[in-house]
Amino acid sequence: MKINFDSIKIITVYISSAVFSIACASFIIGG
């Protein structure tokens, strides 16, 4: 099975931005 590198990059960007949003939200709520 061949994996497309572009889709992996896009998924990585989506996951990192989601984690960043959750971290910012928890910091605003908690702080």
SULJOUR-V352662 format. One record per pair of residues at least 24 apart in sequence whose ideal C-beta (glycine too) atoms are under 7 Angstrom apart, sorted by the first residue. I is the first residue (numbers start at 1). J is the second residue. Records with the same first field share a line. If there is no record, write none. Layout:
# SULJOUR-V352662
I=J / J
This chain:
# SULJOUR-V352662
none
